């Protein structure tokens, strides 16, 4: 859980996914809706701080929150103002936008829809919790020796000061067991012994929320300290605004699939990773180098033209290398059998007007304009896309079908010279003819 009042978009996406199984894109969409209603500040923020100007508005916002039954139990607040608390209020550390906070336009939370309530509650409680003391716990490790040879370790904690945890309680998995009061060298009696046989378990799969966090901290996995620093400064892969979109794109293109909120790589992803996994294009280091160069360009220390030329050369190199190595690619049968290609959504054809023969829709069929009922009723109404050497646009066809005639069109090619004419729709033959002035 994020620190109170330190909400970024990534932190909210991680919390909403852990608590409510919200995909990151859904969290962003709900936040955008709350922002457009004027209830929360700009949602695509990567800052954990606010400026003194925003902090001065907190008493008004908190007063309105205290009047609602959902939050009244947390008032009065132990700390009346955090304007001078650099942990939350630091103008120098605010980037383009300050942390996500409730605005003075506080809604009746109970009248928000269910999903909006959940996200607004996270933001509101974070602000309230910032006006509480620190949460202090004492962690204890007990080492117990049995039969003079087998050592067992027990860990637990004792809450010294509840502080802001009164507003934002620990999640179940964060809770340590409470230990009884023990003395050093105290002797006890073993009451029960169980022997269990088990195997080492693989690392747990990422959830969508954890995937956001991993993208944000990608720099931690780079050995080059200089590049690691660059990626850490740029907050890893993607931005607050684009990470959810990247994950959505991976799902849409069948590279990952989500089962019970856990992320699984598909056969398609594994094939891609095996094919180009060792190339620079697939490495965080390359992203760091690009970010570094773009920063130098923005500072006037590097040439944009040179960067584009180098990028162009790299693309040609990657394509050339992939073409040569593709013949050597061998993929396990399990991968090839489970490969699922991307599904492209077919764009609905544009309706240009009503068919003068059967009343169906005249559409662009690629090589010509024709009736959409051809396959069902064999309606043969068509309009050529080129008449007497002149290309006929969709706008021209729309006017012809609607009014029965077009404006004067120049550039038709005759046997000896070009000419101008209108196109008309013959009422009897339902064919297109020339009309001269």
C-alpha positions as CSV (number, residue, x, y, z in Angstrom):
1,X,0.0,0.0,0.0
2,X,1.2,3.5,-0.9
3,X,2.1,6.0,1.8
4,X,-0.8,8.4,2.7
5,X,-1.3,11.4,0.4
6,X,1.3,9.9,-2.0
7,X,-0.9,8.6,-4.7
8,X,0.3,8.3,-8.3
9,X,-1.6,6.6,-11.1
10,X,0.6,3.5,-10.9
11,X,0.0,3.3,-7.1
12,X,-3.7,3.5,-7.5
13,X,-3.7,1.0,-10.4
14,X,-1.7,-1.5,-8.2
15,X,-4.0,-1.0,-5.2
16,X,-7.2,-1.2,-7.2
17,X,-6.0,-4.4,-8.9
18,X,-4.9,-6.0,-5.5
19,X,-8.1,-5.0,-3.7
20,X,-10.8,-5.2,-6.4
21,X,-9.1,-7.0,-9.3
22,X,-9.5,-3.9,-11.6
23,X,-7.4,-4.1,-14.8
24,X,-5.1,-1.0,-15.0
25,X,-7.1,0.4,-18.0
26,X,-10.3,0.2,-16.0
27,X,-8.8,2.2,-13.1
28,X,-7.6,4.9,-15.5
29,X,-11.0,5.1,-17.2
30,X,-12.8,5.5,-13.9
31,X,-10.3,8.1,-12.7
32,X,-10.7,10.0,-15.9
33,X,-14.4,10.1,-15.3
34,X,-14.0,11.3,-11.8
35,X,-11.6,14.0,-13.1
36,X,-14.0,15.2,-15.7
37,X,-16.7,15.5,-13.0
38,X,-14.2,17.7,-11.1
39,X,-14.0,15.4,-8.1
40,X,-10.3,14.5,-8.3
41,X,-7.1,16.1,-9.6
42,X,-5.4,15.2,-12.9
43,X,-5.2,11.3,-13.0
44,X,-2.1,10.7,-15.1
45,X,0.2,12.0,-12.4
46,X,3.5,10.4,-11.5
47,X,4.3,12.7,-8.5
48,X,4.0,11.7,-4.9
49,X,3.9,15.3,-3.6
50,X,1.7,18.4,-3.7
51,X,2.6,22.1,-3.6
52,X,1.8,24.4,-0.6
53,X,-1.0,25.9,-2.6
54,X,-2.8,22.6,-2.9
55,X,-2.1,21.8,0.8
56,X,-3.8,25.0,1.9
57,X,-7.0,23.7,0.3
58,X,-6.9,20.5,2.4
59,X,-8.8,21.9,5.5
60,X,-11.9,22.8,3.3
61,X,-11.8,19.4,1.6
62,X,-11.4,17.5,4.9
63,X,-14.3,19.5,6.5
64,X,-16.6,18.3,3.7
65,X,-15.4,14.7,4.0
66,X,-16.0,14.8,7.8
67,X,-19.7,15.5,7.2
68,X,-20.2,12.2,5.5
69,X,-20.9,9.0,7.5
70,X,-18.3,7.1,5.5
71,X,-15.5,9.2,7.0
72,X,-16.8,10.9,10.1
73,X,-15.3,8.2,12.4
74,X,-11.8,9.4,11.5
75,X,-12.5,12.9,12.7
76,X,-11.3,15.0,14.5
77,X,-7.9,14.6,13.0
78,X,-4.8,14.3,15.2
79,X,-2.9,16.7,12.9
80,X,-4.7,19.7,11.6
81,X,-2.3,20.8,8.9
82,X,0.5,19.1,6.8
83,X,1.5,22.3,4.9
84,X,5.0,22.2,6.5
85,X,5.4,18.4,6.2
86,X,8.0,17.8,3.5
87,X,7.0,14.2,3.3
88,X,3.9,15.2,1.4
89,X,4.3,18.9,0.6
90,X,7.4,19.7,-1.5
91,X,7.1,22.0,-4.5
92,X,10.6,21.1,-5.7
93,X,9.6,17.5,-6.1
94,X,6.3,18.1,-7.9
95,X,6.8,17.2,-11.6
96,X,4.3,18.2,-14.3
97,X,1.3,17.4,-12.0
98,X,1.0,16.9,-8.3
99,X,-0.2,13.8,-6.6
100,X,-3.8,12.6,-7.2
101,X,-6.0,14.2,-4.5
102,X,-9.7,14.9,-3.9
103,X,-10.7,18.4,-5.1
104,X,-12.9,20.8,-3.1
105,X,-15.8,19.6,-5.1
106,X,-16.5,16.7,-2.7
107,X,-19.3,14.4,-3.9
108,X,-21.8,12.5,-1.8
109,X,-19.8,9.3,-2.0
110,X,-22.8,7.1,-1.5
111,X,-24.3,8.5,-4.7
112,X,-21.3,7.5,-6.8
113,X,-21.6,4.2,-8.7
114,X,-19.8,1.2,-7.1
115,X,-16.5,1.4,-9.0
116,X,-16.3,5.1,-8.6
117,X,-16.9,4.8,-4.8
118,X,-14.0,2.3,-4.5
119,X,-11.5,4.5,-6.2
120,X,-12.6,7.8,-4.6
121,X,-12.5,6.1,-1.3
122,X,-8.8,5.1,-1.8
123,X,-8.0,8.7,-2.7
124,X,-10.0,10.3,0.1
125,X,-8.6,8.0,2.8
126,X,-5.1,8.6,1.6
127,X,-5.6,12.3,2.3
128,X,-7.2,11.7,5.7
129,X,-4.4,9.3,6.7
130,X,-1.8,11.9,5.9
131,X,-3.2,13.9,8.9
132,X,-2.4,11.0,11.3
133,X,0.8,10.2,13.1
134,X,3.3,7.6,11.8
135,X,2.4,4.0,12.2
136,X,5.0,2.3,14.4
137,X,5.5,-1.4,14.8
138,X,8.0,-3.5,16.7
139,X,9.1,-6.5,14.8
140,X,10.4,-9.5,16.8
141,X,12.3,-12.6,15.7
142,X,12.3,-15.6,18.1
143,X,14.8,-18.4,17.7
144,X,13.8,-21.7,19.4
145,X,16.2,-24.6,19.7
146,X,14.5,-28.0,20.0
147,X,16.4,-31.0,21.4
148,X,19.6,-29.0,21.4
149,X,20.0,-29.3,17.6
150,X,17.0,-28.1,15.5
151,X,16.5,-24.4,15.3
152,X,13.1,-22.9,14.4
153,X,12.5,-19.2,13.6
154,X,9.3,-17.4,14.5
155,X,8.6,-13.8,13.4
156,X,5.9,-11.5,14.6
157,X,5.1,-7.9,15.4
158,X,3.7,-5.7,18.1
159,X,1.8,-2.5,17.2
160,X,3.4,0.4,19.2
161,X,1.4,3.2,17.6
162,X,-1.5,2.5,15.2
163,X,-1.2,6.0,13.5
164,X,-2.5,6.2,9.9
165,X,-3.2,2.5,9.9
166,X,-6.4,3.4,11.6
167,X,-7.6,4.8,8.3
168,X,-5.8,2.4,5.9
169,X,-5.5,-1.0,7.7
170,X,-2.9,-3.5,6.7
171,X,-4.0,-6.1,4.1
172,X,-4.3,-9.7,5.3
173,X,-1.0,-10.8,3.7
174,X,0.8,-8.0,5.4
175,X,-0.3,-9.0,8.9
176,X,2.3,-10.6,11.0
177,X,1.3,-13.0,13.8
178,X,1.1,-11.5,17.4
179,X,3.7,-13.1,19.7
180,X,3.2,-13.8,23.4
181,X,5.6,-12.1,25.8
182,X,8.8,-14.2,26.0
183,X,12.1,-14.0,27.9
184,X,15.6,-14.9,26.7
185,X,16.6,-18.5,27.5
186,X,13.0,-19.3,28.5
187,X,12.3,-23.0,28.4
188,X,9.0,-24.4,26.9
189,X,7.5,-27.8,26.0
190,X,7.0,-29.1,22.5
191,X,3.4,-30.0,22.3
192,X,3.1,-31.2,18.7
193,X,5.4,-32.0,15.8
194,X,4.4,-32.3,12.1
195,X,6.7,-33.4,9.3
196,X,5.8,-32.2,5.9
197,X,7.4,-33.1,2.6
198,X,7.2,-30.4,-0.1
199,X,9.0,-29.1,-3.2
200,X,10.4,-25.6,-3.8
201,X,7.7,-23.5,-5.3
202,X,8.4,-21.3,-8.4
203,X,8.0,-17.6,-8.0
204,X,4.4,-16.4,-8.0
205,X,2.9,-15.1,-11.2
206,X,2.4,-11.3,-11.6
207,X,-1.0,-9.8,-11.3
208,X,-1.9,-6.9,-13.7
209,X,-1.3,-4.5,-10.8
210,X,2.1,-5.9,-10.1
211,X,2.9,-5.7,-13.8
212,X,2.4,-2.0,-13.6
213,X,4.9,-1.8,-10.7
214,X,7.4,-4.0,-12.5
215,X,7.3,-1.7,-15.6
216,X,7.8,1.3,-13.4
217,X,10.8,-0.2,-11.6
218,X,12.4,-1.9,-14.7
219,X,15.6,0.0,-14.1
220,X,16.4,-2.1,-11.0
221,X,17.2,-5.1,-13.2
222,X,19.9,-3.4,-15.3
223,X,23.6,-4.1,-14.5
224,X,24.9,-0.9,-16.1
225,X,24.6,1.6,-13.2
226,X,24.5,4.6,-15.6
227,X,21.6,3.2,-17.6
228,X,19.9,2.0,-14.4
229,X,20.0,5.6,-13.2
230,X,18.4,6.8,-16.5
231,X,15.6,4.3,-16.3
232,X,15.0,5.1,-12.7
233,X,14.8,8.8,-13.4
234,X,12.3,8.2,-16.3
235,X,10.3,5.8,-14.0
236,X,11.0,2.7,-16.0
237,X,9.2,1.4,-19.1
238,X,6.3,3.6,-20.4
239,X,4.7,6.5,-18.5
240,X,1.9,6.8,-16.0
241,X,-0.4,7.5,-19.0
242,X,0.7,4.7,-21.3
243,X,1.4,1.6,-19.1
244,X,-2.2,0.6,-18.9
245,X,-2.5,1.0,-22.7
246,X,0.6,-1.1,-23.2
247,X,-0.9,-4.0,-21.1
248,X,-4.2,-3.7,-22.9
249,X,-2.4,-3.8,-26.3
250,X,-0.5,-7.0,-25.2
251,X,-3.9,-8.6,-24.3
252,X,-5.6,-7.5,-27.6
253,X,-2.7,-8.8,-29.6
254,X,-2.7,-12.1,-27.8
255,X,0.7,-11.9,-26.2
256,X,-0.6,-12.2,-22.7
257,X,-3.8,-13.5,-21.2
258,X,-5.3,-12.9,-17.7
259,X,-6.7,-15.8,-15.7
260,X,-8.1,-15.1,-12.2
261,X,-6.1,-11.8,-12.3
262,X,-2.8,-13.6,-13.0
263,X,-0.8,-12.8,-16.1
264,X,0.3,-15.6,-18.4
265,X,2.5,-15.4,-21.5
266,X,0.9,-17.0,-24.5
267,X,2.6,-19.3,-27.1
268,X,2.7,-16.3,-29.4
269,X,4.7,-14.3,-26.8
270,X,7.1,-17.2,-26.1
271,X,7.8,-17.5,-29.9
272,X,8.5,-13.8,-30.1
273,X,10.8,-13.8,-27.1
274,X,12.7,-16.8,-28.4
275,X,13.0,-15.2,-31.8
276,X,14.2,-11.7,-30.8
277,X,14.9,-12.1,-27.1
278,X,18.6,-11.5,-27.4
279,X,18.3,-8.4,-29.6
280,X,18.8,-4.9,-28.2
281,X,15.3,-4.1,-29.2
282,X,14.0,-6.4,-26.5
283,X,16.1,-5.0,-23.7
284,X,15.5,-2.3,-21.0
285,X,19.0,-1.1,-21.8
286,X,17.9,0.0,-25.3
287,X,15.0,1.9,-23.8
288,X,17.4,3.6,-21.3
289,X,19.8,4.6,-24.1
290,X,16.9,6.1,-26.1
291,X,15.6,8.0,-23.1
292,X,19.2,9.2,-22.4
293,X,19.6,10.4,-26.0
294,X,16.1,12.1,-26.1
295,X,17.0,13.9,-22.9
296,X,20.2,15.1,-24.5
297,X,18.3,16.3,-27.6
298,X,15.8,18.2,-25.4
299,X,18.8,19.9,-23.7
300,X,20.4,20.8,-27.1
301,X,23.4,18.4,-26.5
302,X,22.6,16.0,-29.3
303,X,21.3,16.1,-32.8
304,X,17.7,14.9,-33.6
305,X,18.7,14.2,-37.2
306,X,21.6,12.0,-36.1
307,X,19.4,10.1,-33.7
308,X,16.8,9.4,-36.4
309,X,19.6,8.2,-38.8
310,X,21.0,5.9,-36.2
311,X,17.6,4.5,-35.4
312,X,16.9,4.0,-39.1
313,X,20.2,2.0,-39.5
314,X,19.3,-0.1,-36.4
315,X,15.9,-1.0,-37.8
316,X,17.4,-2.0,-41.2
317,X,20.0,-4.1,-39.3
318,X,17.4,-5.8,-37.2
319,X,15.2,-6.6,-40.2
320,X,18.2,-7.9,-42.2
321,X,19.4,-10.1,-39.2
322,X,15.9,-11.4,-38.6
323,X,15.5,-12.4,-42.2
324,X,18.8,-14.3,-42.2
325,X,18.2,-16.1,-38.9
326,X,14.5,-16.9,-39.4
327,X,15.4,-20.0,-41.3
328,X,17.2,-21.3,-38.2
329,X,14.2,-20.7,-35.8
330,X,12.9,-23.9,-34.3
331,X,10.0,-23.8,-31.9
332,X,8.6,-26.6,-29.7
333,X,5.5,-28.2,-31.0
334,X,3.5,-27.1,-28.0
335,X,4.2,-23.5,-29.0
336,X,3.3,-23.8,-32.6
337,X,0.1,-25.8,-31.9
338,X,-1.1,-23.2,-29.4
339,X,-0.2,-20.2,-31.5
340,X,-3.1,-17.8,-31.8
341,X,-2.7,-15.0,-34.4
342,X,-4.0,-11.5,-33.7
343,X,-7.6,-10.9,-34.7
344,X,-8.2,-7.8,-36.8
345,X,-11.5,-6.1,-36.5
346,X,-13.0,-5.5,-39.9
347,X,-14.0,-2.0,-40.5
348,X,-17.7,-1.6,-41.5
349,X,-18.0,-0.4,-45.1
350,X,-19.2,3.2,-45.5
351,X,-22.8,3.6,-46.6
352,X,-22.9,6.0,-49.5
353,X,-26.6,5.9,-50.2
354,X,-29.6,3.8,-51.1
355,X,-29.6,1.5,-54.0
356,X,-32.0,2.8,-56.7
357,X,-32.9,-0.8,-57.7
358,X,-33.6,-2.6,-54.4
359,X,-33.3,0.0,-51.7
360,X,-30.2,-1.7,-50.1
361,X,-27.0,0.2,-49.2
362,X,-24.5,1.2,-51.8
363,X,-21.0,0.7,-50.4
364,X,-17.4,0.9,-51.4
365,X,-16.4,-2.6,-52.5
366,X,-12.8,-1.8,-53.3
367,X,-12.7,-2.1,-57.1
368,X,-16.2,-0.5,-57.5
369,X,-19.2,0.9,-55.7
370,X,-22.0,-1.6,-55.5
371,X,-25.1,-2.8,-53.7
372,X,-24.6,-4.6,-50.4
373,X,-27.4,-7.0,-51.3
374,X,-25.5,-8.6,-54.2
375,X,-24.8,-11.7,-52.2
376,X,-28.3,-12.2,-50.9
377,X,-30.6,-10.9,-53.8
378,X,-28.0,-10.7,-56.7
379,X,-28.8,-7.0,-57.0
380,X,-26.4,-5.9,-59.8
381,X,-26.4,-2.1,-59.3
382,X,-22.8,-0.8,-59.6
383,X,-21.0,2.4,-60.2
384,X,-17.5,2.3,-61.7
385,X,-14.7,4.0,-59.7
386,X,-13.3,5.4,-62.9
387,X,-15.4,6.8,-65.7
388,X,-13.9,8.1,-68.9
389,X,-10.5,8.2,-67.2
390,X,-11.8,10.3,-64.3
391,X,-11.7,8.9,-60.7
392,X,-15.1,9.0,-59.0
393,X,-14.9,9.9,-55.3
394,X,-17.2,8.7,-52.5
395,X,-18.5,12.3,-52.1
396,X,-19.5,12.3,-55.8
397,X,-21.4,9.0,-55.4
398,X,-23.2,10.2,-52.3
399,X,-24.4,13.3,-54.1
400,X,-25.4,11.2,-57.2
401,X,-27.5,8.8,-55.1
402,X,-29.1,11.5,-53.0
403,X,-29.9,14.1,-55.7
404,X,-29.8,12.0,-58.9
405,X,-27.1,14.3,-60.4
406,X,-23.6,15.6,-59.6
407,X,-21.9,19.0,-59.9
408,X,-20.1,19.7,-63.1
409,X,-17.0,17.5,-63.3
410,X,-14.0,18.4,-65.4
411,X,-11.3,16.1,-66.7
412,X,-13.2,13.3,-68.4
413,X,-11.2,12.0,-71.3
414,X,-12.8,11.8,-74.8
415,X,-11.3,10.3,-77.9
416,X,-9.7,13.5,-78.9
417,X,-9.9,15.9,-76.0
418,X,-11.0,16.2,-72.4
419,X,-14.5,17.4,-71.5
420,X,-16.6,18.5,-68.6
421,X,-20.0,17.0,-67.7
422,X,-22.4,16.1,-64.9
423,X,-23.2,12.5,-64.0
424,X,-26.9,11.6,-63.7
425,X,-28.7,8.5,-62.7
426,X,-31.1,7.4,-65.4
427,X,-34.6,6.8,-63.8
428,X,-35.4,3.9,-66.2
429,X,-32.2,2.0,-66.7
430,X,-30.7,2.9,-63.3
431,X,-27.4,3.4,-64.9
432,X,-25.0,6.4,-64.8
433,X,-25.0,8.7,-67.8
434,X,-23.3,12.0,-68.8
435,X,-25.3,15.3,-68.8
436,X,-23.8,18.2,-70.8
437,X,-24.7,21.8,-70.4
